[in-house]
Amino acid sequence: MYQKYVKRFLDVTLASILALAGTPVLLLVSLALAVANRGSILFRQQRPGWQGRPIYVYKFKTMADFRDAQGQLLPDEERLTRLGRLIRKTSLDELPQLYNVLRGDLSLIGPRPLLMEYLPLYNEEQARRHDVKPGITGWAQVHGRNAIAWEQKFAHDLWYVENLSFRTDALILLKTIKKVWNGADVQAPGHATTPRFEGNKTYA
């Protein structure tokens, strides 16, 4: 009952309120990025949604398009701008995903949508993270976010899948507010965000 009906109603209601209340912040960040990135404001990328179906996720663009002599993008940590670092630390880069929530691609709460290229690397248990709709924040995000290892993230995602409820979502929402306020766990040591997932043989 909660997952099928109530959760979606709460997603639309809360996302609408947050989008309206956050309009001044959205406009301010958009203006700052338009100047810093010479007009480029949003980052759009295909990610797996519910049941692994492709969706497009939107974020504020926090990285420059710096490339090496061969035309390849430089590592994330070399492309993350000073303004982008601030926007990420405050989690403002996630605000455009409220649009994804209103569209129904994302929930406010759920496992974070990762990269499409990771799909073949999951084992059977890890793939169960797609049994629920992905979210802007989730159980893994409030238990370490980018500062924990991949196997821990997947374990937290699976716990959420098995314990999805109004109480769990409310707890995650409260913990997220605290995490964002403290600017905690935004980066893994030595990385702009987190190291790439290379498959289970690396993390066994």
N, C-alpha and C positions, 0 to 999 in steps of 0.2 A: 504493500500500500504506500509506504513512505517513498520508496525508490521510484515507483511507477508514476505517482501523481504529486505527492506533496513536495518532493525534492525539486521537481521542475517548476512548480509554482513559486517556491522560495527563491530559486535561481533567478527567475524573471523579475520578481519583486525586488530583491536585494540588488541585482545588477542594474535595474532601472534607477533605483535610489542612488546608488554609488555613482552611476554615470552622470546623473543630474547634479548631484552635490559636488562631484569632481570636475565639472565642466571648466571652471577657472584654471584648475591645475592642468587639465588636458590642453587647454589653449596656451598656457604659459610654457609648458614643456614643448609643445609643437612649435611655437615661435622660436624658442631657444635652439631647438634642433634644426629648424629651417635655416637659421643663420649659421650654426656651427657646421652643418652637413651640406651647406649650399643647396638647400631645398629638399633634401632627402630626409623624411620624417619617420616613415614606417618601415618595418622589416616584416616581410611576408614569407612564410615557409610552410611547406607541406609536412604534416605530421600525422601519425596514426590516431584515429579517434576510436569510438566504440567499436568493438570487434575488429579493430585494426583498419577500419575503413579510412581512406585518406581525407583529411580536412586541411584547410589553410588557416594557420594561426598567425595573429598579428601582434607585434610588439613595437614599442618605440625603438628606433634604430640607435644603438649605442656604440657601434663599431664603424670605423672608417673603412673604405675599400682599398686599403694599401696592398700593393702586390709586389712580388719579387721580379727579378729580371726576366723570368720565364712566364710572367703573367699570372702566376698562382697567388691566391690570397695568402697573406702572411698569417702566422698563428694568431689566435684570438687575443692573447695578452699583448701583442704588438699593435693591434688595431683598435683596442678599447681606448676611447678618448677620455680626457679628463672629465668632460661633462657626462659622457656615457657612464663612467665609473660612479659618479654621484647619483645618476638616475637609477642605476642598478642597486646601489647600496640602499636606496630608499624604496626599492621595488616599484618605482613609478613606471618602469618599462613594461610592466604587466598590464597597465590600465587599458590599453586598446583591446585586450582579450575580453573585456566586458561585452564587446560587440559579438565575440564568438559565443558567449554565454546566451545572449539574447537570441542569436540565430539557432541555438540548440546544439552547436558543435561541441561545446564544453559545458561543464558544470562549474560552479564556484569551487566545489570541493571534489577532489578525486585524484587519482595518480596523474602526475604531470605527463603530458604528451611528449614523447622523446622523438628520436629521428626515425624516419622510415627505414633507413639502412640497418637499423638495429633489429628489425623484426625477425630476420632469419637466424639471429644469434641467440634468441631466447630459448630456454628449455621449456618443457611443457608447463611447469609451474609458473615460471616468470611470465609466460604468455597470458596467464589468467588475469593479469593487470588490466587487460582489455575487455574483461567481462563487465566492467562498469564504464560509464562515460568519464573521460579524463577531465581534470580540473585545473584551475589556476593555482590552487594550493591543495596540499594533501597531507596525509599522515607522515610521509617521508620528509616533507618540507618542514614540518614542525619538530622533527626529530633529527635534525642535522643538515637538511637541505643539500647543498653542494659540498659540505665538509665531511661527508661520510662515504664509505666505499659502496660500490655498486651492489654487492650482495646484500648489504644492509638496506639500501633503498628498495630493492625488490622485495625483501622480507616485509618491510613496512607497507609496501603497496598491496601485497597479498593479505596482510592482516586487515587492511582497510576493506578489501573486497569481501572478506569473510565476516566483517563486523560493521558493515554499513548500516547506519541508523541516524535518526535525528540527533540523538545524544552525541554520537561520534562526530557528526558534522559540526555541531555547535561547539564542541570542545576544540576541534581543529581551527575553527574560525577565531575563537578567543586566543588560542596559542599563536595563530598567524599574526594577529594584531600586535602581540608582544614581540614576536620575531622581527616584524617590520619596524617597529618602534626602536628596537635595539640595533637594527641593521646587521643581524647575526647570520653567519654561515652562508654568506653570499658567494664566497670563493673557496675552492679547494686550494691548499697550499701549492704555490707555484703555477696556478692556472687562473685564467680570467674568470672561468666559471667552474667547470669540473672536467676531469680527463674523459676521453672518449671511452665508450664501452667497446671492448675488443672481443667479447665472447667469454663464455664461462670457463674455458681452459685457463684463462689469465687470472680468474678470480676464484678458482676452486680452493 
